[in-house]
């Protein structure tokens, strides 16, 4: 099942990244203006895949459209697959949460994929990894905004830098070389947290199973 999830998730993200970057950047003369039709395809294929695995780029990230840059942020945050060396929250985590969301829309019941039931503990671990990772990226973005004295129009660069550091991708819109000493320390710590954090958290939650001796009455909280 793990292999099926990884292959299916990777295929969807690869196809989506390629198509969206090709469509968006085809309107951008700063990146695709000097490229032939074939070169645009190869550039889109390469740039749609590398944000989830490595920090290579064949076109200037800073010259891309804001929509394309934000797409790369999403791809970097998702990252590679569990069991691999890439960063991010992992394809498996997103896959489980997407299935849980679809299942909730359908009225609940068992969460399953490929004729296999997904345990509720797995869903809760996936949720914990996503929420904690998102909190780290937002906190780092806030700290970089303060330390670098960034104006409002440069926030996307800060968010890109924070996500790239957390996912250990290495891509940059050009802000890395201009960071202050404090900013570089923040990014360095974020890289360690992004490399070890999600993996350590998932492992700790998997090992920590404690049954409560107290049973409380069930109640409901308004959501949305």
Helices and strands as residue ranges (DSSP letters): H 2-25, H 37-50, G 61-63, H 66-78, H 91-105, E 112-113, E 116-117, H 120-147, G 152-154, H 155-166, G 176-178, H 181-207
